[in-house]
Amino acid sequence: MERLLSASGRPSLMIIQAQIGACGTCINSNIYEGLDDVYFVAHSLAPERGILEKQPVEEMPAAEIGIIDGPICLQGKEESIQLAKLVREKSKILLGVGSCTAGSSTIGGFITEDCSRLLPFFCPFLRTRHPKAEDVVSFDYKLPVCSATQEGLKKFVKAVLDNDTAQVRYFEAPGTSTIRAVTEAEACMGCGTCAMACPTRAISIVEQRPKINGATCIRCGACFIQCPRTFFNAEALSRDKFDHSPDPHLGYYQEMYSARSRSKSTLDVSQDGGIVTDFLCYLLESNVVDAAVVAGSRHGWNPSPRVVASPREVAASAGTKYSVSPNVLGIQEAVDRGFDRIAFVGVPCQVQGVAKAMAYPFGDRHYHSKIALVISIFCMENFLFSELRSIVEGKTEIPLEYVNKMGISRGRFWVRTEDRNVFTIPVKYIESYAQKSCSLCLDFCGELSDISVGSVGSPQGYSSVIVRSEKGKSLFEKFASLIECQPLSEEGVSTIRNLASLKKTKNGMITRELITHKRWSILDTLVDIINPLP
């Protein structure tokens, strides 16, 4: 039998798992199945699941860690309260799991249809906000989301026993609201992580921003917790992914190249050297992945996530779109379609959302486990579609529908029309059109990806490639023989480093000012990122 604490490398210790409510949804998610170091106690109304056998409450042992889930049951309130207090007394460290247990005054406590259908009796308090265990006992750590995972609980236990303060801070104050707080603070960048994380799929993306369906939202807070703008420790996530501390400007990396496709057809449709297009085709043809999530353009230059599973589909989506696409949500579509090994392509803020979902696998169900490779595109800033149209049509006087390619190079934004006329304007004239939340991003080159790609640092017509992870290194070395590829020059490395440093310094100052003046109080969670900055 597997032990919950085995991931820590320490001897297995007893854990008390208490279901203080009657619904049993958390138990039904099988997060403790196959574990033999859990002492399970439950409310008398909680049904038997066959996953964990109820143990006598009066024989409850002392434990290193206690885990409570479930609300204060309104049909057995005193029993719930007494059980919660006893677990608190017996546990050296206590974790509250689930929004109905450890939510806030604004989220959690609901018993939904999904919860109620598991009960062996009718609950007259369906869709009623219940008192939370947090109202009667104090938790050392909290995870107020529905659908916890065994992998995530192991990560929590390991962090606690190893006294990994960077990791456990996520569980100390993980959030008390929904994604609406992020959008109202204008901190949302439209990555789509919240919609992927939602266990009831109550979030859709409308005009490049999340919209919550109040009829299906269970106020679990998963969207808020998984958002990379509500808690984000880049150094901790880098250690989790690479087992190395990051370079202060570029993130952890192993090698850098300047590369270009040998295929004229690829170069005709792709951006710069066409490396991402050719690399995705190579991954699909080599059966390394069975699909990729990219930014497609089904509606002209207004992008949306697109799942591609063939070289033809990859080519049809080639090229940078320069507008916000909720690409992370595309992972959900890919998994729904049955793909198990997915390559993800996105800009740094989207890569941050994916990295956070992989490091803290709560609320996103099993999507994180299907991601085989993450590729980031360099990005200084991005634009809402309405602003992109204003730039193109207002600055170049060219209807957006006539444009077949656009890009940024050597400090100028350019568009090319179908008759191959090119119009350019200095980048400084379009910076004010960027979405406001871009000023919170300190990552230029996708520091948490496996491979990063962009034009900066390489000659015109070539792509700069930053190889980061061991997986990325192994795959790119095999792919390199199929393309033109040479080590990136020292001048090229310096150019990328300088631009990455500029973004961190400039946006770090803006973020620090916003926090100082409490104009965006939600950004308090970013203090750890900006404090080390000059």
N, C-alpha and C positions, 0 to 999 in steps of 0.2 A: 504494500500500500504506500502511496506517496504521502509525504508529510508536508504540511503547509509551511513549516519553518525550514525545510531542507535547503531552500534557496539561499539562506543566510550563511550556510557553511557552519552553523552551530548545532549542537545537539537539539533534537526536537523538544519543544516545550509545550505544555498544555495550553490550549486556547479554549475559552468559553465562548460559544456562539449562542446568543439568546434571541429567540423570536418572540418579542413581547406583545405583538399584535396577533390578530387572528387570520390575516389574509394569506400570508405565506408566499407572496410573490418572489421575494428575494431567495427563499429556499428553493422555489421552483426553478430558478435560473441555474441550478446545479453548480453553484460556485464552490460547494464543499464536497462534491462527489469524489469518491476515491481517496479521501483524506482520513487518516486514522488517529490524529492527535487533537480532535475537536470534541469537546464535551458540549452536547447540544441540549439546551433546555428551551421549553416553549410554553406559551400561553395555553391554557387547557382547551381553548376553542380552536387552536391551530390544528389543521388536519395533518394526519400522518402522510409523509411523502414517499417513504421508502428510500430516501436519500440519506437522511440521518435519523437514527432512532432516538426518540425522546429519552432523556436521562432524568433520574429523580432530582428535583430541585433541592431537596433537603441534603443530598449527598454532593452538591456542587463543590469541587475542589478549588483551592486557590490557584490562580493562573497568572502567567506572565502578561498575557494579553486577553482582553475581553472584547467581543464584537457584538454590538446590539443592532438589530434591525426591526422595523415595524413601529407603528404608532401606538399611542396609549389607546387601547381598545375601549370604545364607549359602552360595550356590553359586558366588560369585565375590567372596569377602570382600576379598581383597587389592586387586583391581581397583577395587572400590567405594571403599575407603579412599584409594587413590592418586588417584583421580579427584576425590574431595572435597577432598583437600589441595591439589591443583593449582588447582582453582577458587578456593579460599581465597587462594592465592598470587597469582592473576591479578586478583582483584577488590578494588577499593578498599573497597566496602561489600558485605557478604554477608547475604542474606536466606534463612532456612530456611522452606520452605513444606510444610505437611502434618504431621500428627501422627507419621507414621512417620519423619520427618526431624528435627523439632524439638520433639517431645513431651517429657514428663518421665518420671520413673521410675514414675509411676502411670498414665500414658496413653500411647497411641501405640505404634508399632513393629509393629503387627499387619498381617499379610497376610491379607486376607479373601477370601471367595468372589468378591466384586465385583472385587477386584484380580486374583485368580488366573485368572479367566475370560478375561482379556485376554492371558494368556501363550500363546505358540505351543508351549509344552511343559508337562508336568506339574510342578508345584512340590511337592516332598515336605514343604515347610515351611509349608503352608497353616494359617492361624490360629495361627501361631507368632509370639511376640514377637521381633522382630529388633533388633539394635543400631541405634541412630539415628546419623545423621551428626553430631549434636551431641556424640556420644561421642568423635569424633575431630577435629573442627574447631570453632572458635568462630564463632558468628554475631553480627553486629552487631544484627540484628533478627530476630524470629521470628514466624511465623504458623502455629501448630500446629493447624490445622483442615484437614479434607478439603474438597474442592470449592472451591478458590479460584476467583475470577472475574477476568476481564480488567479489568473496571471497578475492582475492589478493588486489583489490582496497580498500575494506573495511579495510583490515589489514594496508594498507598504510595510509589511512585517520586516523585511530585510533592512529597509531604511531605518526603522525604529531601533532594531537591535544593533545596527552598525553605527547608530548615532549620526547618520548622514543628514545634517541639518539642511542642506540645499534641497534634498529630496522631500523630507518630511514637512518642510514649510508649505508645500502644496496642500498638505492635509490639515494644517493648522487653521487657515482662514481661506478655504477654497471658493468662497463666493456665496452671495446671498440673494441672487436675483436671476432674471432671465436675460437673454441676449438683447432685449429691448433697452436695457440700461446702457449697453454699448452703442447702439445706434443713436439713442437720444444724446449721448455724449459726443457724437460725431467721431467716434473712435473706430467704427467699423470700416474695414477695407474690402468687404465683399468676397472673402475667400471661400465661404460655403462650409466651413468646419462645423458651425453650429447646426446646420441642416443635416449634415451627416451624423452628428452625435445624437440627435433627437430620437429617443426610443419609440415615440409614437408618430414620427414623421409629421409633426405639427408645424414645421417650418418650411416655407417655400421662399424662393428668391424672386422678388418682384422689383424690377427696375434696379437691379444690381445691389439690392439690400434685402436682408431677411424680413419676412413677415410671418407672424405667429397666428395660427388658427386657434382661437380661444376655445373652440368646441372640443378640440382633441389634445390641447396642451394640458399636461398633468402637473405643471409647475415643479418639475423635478430639479431644474437648475443645471442640467447637463450641458445645455447650450452655452451658458455663461461660464461654466467651469472649463470647458474645452477650448473656448475662444483664446487665441494667442495674445489677445490684448488685456486679459484679466489676470493672468499670472504667467510670467514667462521668465525663466532663468536660463539664458543661452548657454552659460558655462556648464550648468548641471546637465542640460540636454546633450551638449557636445560630449561630455564624459560618458553619458549613457549610451550614445551611439558609437563613438570612436574609441572610448577608453583612453582619451588623451585630452589635455587642456587645449583650447583653441588659440590660434594666433590672434592677437588683439585686434587686428584689422581685417583679416581675411578668413578667420575661422581655421579649424584644423584642415590641413591638406598635405598630400604627399608629392604630387607632381603637377606641372603646368605645361600645356602644349599650345601651339598654334596649328590649326588644322583646317583642311578644306576637302569637300567631297570631290571625287573624280567624275561624278556623273553630271553631265550638262543638264539633264532633265531635272535633277535635284536642285541644282544651282538656279535654274530658271524660276522655281516656285518657292524656294526657301529663303531664309534670312541669312545674310553674310555667307559663311562657309558651308551651310547646309548640314552641319554635323548632327544636330538633334534629329533631323529627318532621316539621315542615313543610319544613325545609331539605333533608332527605334525599329527601322526595317530590319537591321541586323539582329536585334533581340528577338523579333517575331519570327524571322526565318530560321534562327538557330534554336527556337523553342525554349529560349530562356524565359520569356514572358508569353502569355497568351492574349494580352490586350494592353493598351496604354490609354491613359487619360490625358487629353490635350485640350487646348482652347480651340474650338471649332468656330466656324463663321457661317452658320446656316442662314443668318439674316444679315448679309452684307458684312459690315465692319462691327456689328454688335455681337460680341462673342458669347459663347456658352460652352459648358463642358461637353466634350465629345469623346466617346469611347471608340477607339480604333483597334481593329484586329487584323488588318492586312496592310501590306505596303501601299496598296492603292488608296486605302483610307487615310494612311499617314500622309501621303503626298497631298491629298485633298485638303488637309488641315494645316499644311506647312505655312510658315511665316508668322511674324509677330503681329499681334492685333492692336496693341497700344490702348486697350480698354479693359475694364474690369470683367473678369469671368470667374464665377464661383467654382473653380476647378475641383476643389476638394469634394464637393457634392458629387462629382462624376465618379468617385470611387464607389459610392453607394450603387449607382447604376451599373457599374462594371460587375460588382459582386452579385447584384440581382440577376444579371444575365448569365451567371454561372462561371465567371472567370476567377481563377484562383491565384494567378501570378501576374500582378499588375504593375506596369511601369507608370509612374506619375511624373508629369511635367508641369511645372508651375513657377511663378515668380516667388521671391523670398518670403513674403508674408504667407503665401499658401503653403510653402514648404514648412514654415513654422507651425502652421496648424496641423499638418501631417505629422511632424516630429512630436508635437505635444500629444496627439492621439496615440502614437506608437509608444511613447514613454509612460503615459498615464492612461491605460486602456479602460476607461470607464465611460459609459454612456454611448459609445460608438459601436456597441455590440462586437462583432467579430471583424469589422472592416479592416482594422489596422493590421491584422495578421495576413491579409491578402496582398500587401504592398511589397513587391519584390525589389524595386529600385526607384530612387527618387532623383530626378534631374531638375536642376534649377536654372532659370534664365536670369541673367543680370538685370537689375532694375533699379533705377534711381527714383522713379515715381510713376504713377499710373493715373488714368483718366476715366471718369464716368463717360458713358457713350455720348450723352448730351454735350459734354465739354469737348470731347474729341471732334464732334461735328462742328462745334463753334470754332475750334482751332483751324480745321481744314478749310471750312467754307468762309470763315471770317478773315483768316490771315492770308490764304492763297487764292480765295475767290473761286475755288474749284468745287463743284458739287461732290459730296463724299461718294456718291454712287459711281462717279467717273474714275475713282482712284482704284488701282489694282495692286499697289504696293506702297508701303511707307516705312520709314526707318529713322534712326538717329545716328549720325556719324560726324566726328570731328566738330562737335559743338553745334551742329545744325540739324533741325528736323526737316525731313524731305518727304514729298509724296510724288508718286509717279502715276500718270494717267494711262488709260488703255492705249492711247496713241504714242506712249513712251515719252511724253513730255515730263520733265522733272521740275518741281517747284520747291524751293528751300527757304527756311526762315531760321534765325538764330534761336537756340534752345531757350535762352533767357526770356524770350517773348511768350513762351508757352508754360513756364513754370507755375504761374499763378492759376492755371486751369487745373492743376493736379488736385486729386481728391484730398480733402483736408487731413484725413487720417494717415496719408503717406508721410506726414511730418513726424509721426511716431515711430516709423520704421528705421532701425539702425543697421539694417542688413542690405548691402548692395549686391552681393554675389551668392546668396543662398548657402550660408555657412553650414546648414544642417542637412544638406543634400548628400547624395553619393557622388554626384558629378555636377559641376556648374559650367554653364556655357554662355558666352556673350561675345560681342565684337570688340570691346575695349581691350587694348593691349596688343592686338594683332594687326597686320597690314590689311588694307581694304580688300574685301572678298574672302577673308579668312575668319575663323572663329577661335576665340581663346577658350581653352578647356582646363578647368581645375579639377583634378582627380583627388577625391577625399578618402572614401572608405576603401577597405580591402576588397570588398565586392566590386566597387566601381573600378578599382585599379585592375583587377583580374579581367573584367569584361572589356575595358577599354584597350588594354594591351593586345587582346585577341582581335579587336576591331580595327586597331591602328594600321594593320597591314593592308586594309582595303581602301584607305584614304591617303591623302597627302598630310603628313604629320611630322612636326619637329618640335623640340623643346622651345618653350616660350622664352624670348630674349629677356635679359635682365631689365632692359628698358620697358618691355611689356609688363613684366611683373610689377615694376615700380609704378607704372601708370594705373594698373588695377588697384594696387595698394593705396595710392594717393586718393583715388576717387572713393574707395571704400572708407578711408579715414575721413574724407570730407563729409560724407553722408552721416557717419557716426557723430562727428563733432557738431555739424550744423543741426541735425535733427535732435541730438542729445540736448543741445542748448534750448531748443524750442520746447521739448518735453519737460525739461527741468523747470522752465519758466511757467508752463501750464500747471505743473504740480504745485509750485511755490505759491501761485496765486489762486489755487484751488478752482481754476476755471474748468478743469476736467478732473474732479476728485477721484474718478474711477482709475486714474493713472497711478495712484499710490502704489499699485502692484508692480509698476515698472521701475521703482526707485533703485532696486538692486542692479538694474542694467545700466542706468545712466550715472550712478555715483562714481564708478571708476573712471569715467570719461574725463578728458582734460577740460 
